[in-house]
Amino acid sequence: MDLGLNGKTALVLGASRGLGAASAKLLAAEGVHVIAASRSGTAPEEDMEGLSLDLSDAAAVSALVERLGKQPVDILVNNCGGPAAGPAKGQGAGAWQAAFESMASPLFDITDASLPGMIAKGWGRVVTIGSSGVVQPIPNLALSNGVRGAIAGWSKTLAEEVAPHGITVNMVLPGRIATDRVAQLDGIKAEKTGTSLDAVQEASRKTIPAGRYGTPEEFGAMVTFLCSVQAAYVTGSMLRVDGGMIRGL
């Protein structure tokens, strides 16, 4: 299927590994010029443009915002790392503010800077990588659950505002995808419970109807489809890629 993306330009955040890298690679395979932003500035493939960006660095975000005013993109894939694991109880105001400023605020600023170019063309795609914690809070990930929930509310609101301009705004929510981040969280759980990593992962697989963790490529395929011409009537949505793990309607 031709997704109609050849010749488009995409900015993918957090593109050096995991879900961001997989999304960047699949977009590039469709003929998209990919600007792969990450802290390391390393693009996952040679034919991509690497861009050094630390979302917690206000100056770096401001520089990117200025660049987007001069060099518009057609597609924006928002992707940020998660904060430290921990409970909701006892989290101070400083922890919540730091999580919001490193996760949500940069995405809002970068998206705002991308919209004028998309509006001028009458076409654009904004896809934000979220978490299944948006619909079913993940134990011991209170900061992530809270901040990503705020991002979900922003995404849904923005979708209505820009739909008349031919711009879609969606979120993709990963379940247990085999990434370094998920492996790290499994390791923390294993240490906390005094069990082996294999035992933690086996128990997790049993909660997934598909019986396995997903691959980054399976997740990236959904991101890429949402950027396509065929997905022009899909906006304001949160699509789960979780092997059936979340049971909520």
C-alpha positions in Angstrom: 0.0 0.0 0.0 1.3 3.4 -0.9 0.9 5.6 2.1 1.3 8.8 0.2 4.3 10.0 2.3 7.1 10.1 -0.3 8.8 13.5 -0.2 7.3 14.5 3.2 9.5 15.7 6.0 9.1 14.4 9.5 10.7 15.4 12.8 10.9 12.4 15.2 11.8 13.1 18.8 13.6 10.5 20.9 14.6 8.8 17.6 17.9 7.2 18.5 16.4 4.0 20.0 13.3 2.2 21.0 9.9 3.3 19.8 11.2 6.5 18.3 13.9 4.8 16.3 11.4 2.2 15.0 9.0 4.9 13.9 11.7 6.9 12.2 12.9 3.9 10.3 9.4 3.0 9.0 8.7 6.6 8.0 12.0 6.7 6.1 11.1 3.4 4.3 8.1 5.3 2.9 10.3 8.0 1.4 10.0 10.5 4.2 13.0 12.7 5.0 13.4 12.1 8.7 15.0 14.5 11.1 15.9 12.2 14.0 16.2 14.2 17.2 17.8 12.7 20.3 20.2 13.6 23.2 23.0 11.9 21.3 22.1 13.4 18.0 22.7 10.0 16.4 20.2 9.0 13.7 19.2 5.3 13.5 20.0 5.2 9.8 22.6 6.9 7.7 20.1 8.5 5.3 18.4 10.4 8.1 19.4 13.8 9.4 20.5 13.6 13.0 19.7 16.4 15.4 21.0 16.8 19.0 18.2 17.6 21.3 17.7 17.3 25.1 14.1 18.0 25.9 15.1 19.1 29.4 17.4 21.8 27.9 15.2 24.9 27.4 17.8 26.6 25.2 18.0 23.5 22.9 14.2 23.4 22.7 14.1 27.2 21.9 16.6 26.6 19.1 14.5 23.9 17.6 11.4 26.1 17.8 13.2 28.8 15.9 14.4 26.4 13.3 10.8 25.1 12.7 9.7 28.7 12.0 12.2 28.7 9.1 12.1 25.0 8.1 8.6 23.6 8.5 7.9 19.9 8.7 4.9 17.9 7.5 5.0 15.3 10.3 5.8 15.5 14.0 6.3 12.5 16.1 6.4 13.5 19.8 8.3 11.1 22.0 9.8 11.7 25.4 11.4 9.6 28.0 9.7 8.7 31.2 10.5 10.0 34.7 11.9 7.9 37.6 9.6 5.2 38.9 7.9 5.8 42.2 4.5 6.0 44.0 2.1 8.9 44.0 2.3 9.2 47.8 5.1 11.5 48.9 5.9 13.1 45.5 6.7 16.7 46.2 5.8 19.7 44.0 9.3 19.8 42.7 9.2 16.3 41.4 5.9 17.0 39.6 7.1 20.2 38.1 10.3 18.7 36.9 8.5 15.8 35.2 6.1 18.2 33.5 8.8 20.5 32.3 10.9 17.7 30.9 8.1 15.8 29.3 5.0 17.9 28.5 6.2 21.5 28.1 8.8 20.8 25.4 6.3 18.8 23.4 3.7 21.6 23.6 6.3 24.2 22.5 7.6 22.1 19.6 4.1 21.2 18.4 3.1 24.9 18.5 6.1 25.8 16.4 5.3 23.1 13.9 1.6 24.0 13.3 2.0 27.3 11.3 3.9 25.4 8.5 1.3 22.6 8.5 -1.6 25.1 8.4 0.0 27.0 5.5 0.1 23.7 3.5 -3.3 22.5 4.6 -1.8 19.2 5.6 -0.1 17.9 8.7 0.3 15.0 11.1 1.0 15.1 14.8 1.5 11.8 16.5 2.4 11.6 20.2 3.7 8.4 21.7 2.1 8.0 25.1 1.7 5.1 27.5 -1.0 2.5 28.4 -0.8 4.3 31.8 -3.1 7.0 30.3 -6.1 4.6 30.3 -5.0 2.2 33.1 -2.4 3.7 35.5 0.7 1.6 35.9 1.7 0.8 39.5 4.8 2.7 40.8 4.8 5.0 37.8 2.8 7.9 39.3 4.8 10.8 37.7 4.5 9.2 34.2 0.8 8.4 34.6 0.0 11.9 35.7 2.0 13.9 33.2 1.1 11.6 30.2 -2.5 12.0 31.2 -2.1 15.8 30.9 -0.5 15.3 27.5 -3.5 13.2 26.4 -5.9 16.0 27.4 -3.8 18.5 25.4 -3.7 16.2 22.4 -7.4 15.7 22.3 -8.1 19.4 22.6 -5.6 20.3 19.9 -7.1 17.8 17.5 -10.4 19.6 17.4 -8.7 23.0 16.9 -6.6 22.1 13.9 -8.8 19.5 12.1 -10.2 22.2 9.8 -6.7 22.8 8.5 -6.2 19.2 7.3 -4.1 18.4 10.3 -4.6 15.2 12.4 -3.5 14.8 16.0 -3.4 11.4 17.6 -1.7 9.4 20.3 -0.4 5.9 20.2 -0.2 4.0 23.5 2.3 1.2 23.8 1.7 -1.7 26.1 4.6 -4.1 26.9 6.9 -3.4 24.0 10.4 -4.9 24.0 12.4 -1.8 24.5 15.3 -0.8 26.8 12.8 1.3 28.9 10.6 -1.7 29.5 13.6 -3.9 30.3 14.7 -1.3 32.8 11.3 -1.3 34.5 11.2 -5.1 34.6 14.6 -5.1 36.2 13.4 -2.6 38.9 10.4 -4.8 39.6 12.6 -7.9 39.8 14.9 -6.2 42.3 12.1 -4.9 44.4 10.3 -8.2 44.6 13.4 -10.4 45.0 12.6 -12.4 41.9 14.5 -13.1 38.7 14.1 -10.9 35.6 12.9 -14.0 33.6 10.2 -14.6 36.2 9.0 -11.0 36.1 8.8 -11.1 32.3 7.0 -14.4 32.2 4.4 -13.1 34.7 3.9 -10.1 32.5 3.5 -12.1 29.4 0.7 -14.0 31.1 -1.3 -10.8 31.4 -1.1 -10.2 27.7 -3.7 -12.1 25.5 -1.2 -12.2 22.7 1.2 -14.0 25.0 4.3 -11.9 24.3 5.8 -8.5 24.3 5.3 -6.4 21.2 8.2 -5.4 18.9 9.2 -1.8 18.3 8.5 -2.4 14.6 4.9 -3.3 15.2 4.5 -0.2 17.2 6.2 2.0 14.6 3.9 0.6 11.9 0.9 2.1 13.7 2.7 5.5 14.0 3.5 5.4 10.3 -0.1 4.6 9.3 -1.4 7.5 11.3 0.9 9.7 9.3 -0.5 8.4 6.0 -2.9 9.9 3.5 -5.3 6.9 4.3 -5.5 8.0 7.9 -6.8 11.5 7.1 -10.1 10.9 8.9 -8.5 9.6 12.1 -7.9 12.4 14.6 -8.3 13.0 18.3 -7.8 9.3 18.9 -5.7 7.2 21.3 -4.8 3.9 19.7 -3.4 1.1 21.9 -0.7 -1.2 20.6 -0.6 -3.7 23.5 -1.5 -7.2 22.4 -4.9 -6.8 24.1 -3.3 -6.1 27.5 -5.7 -3.3 28.5 -9.2 -4.6 29.0 -11.0 -1.3 29.4 -13.5 -0.3 26.7 
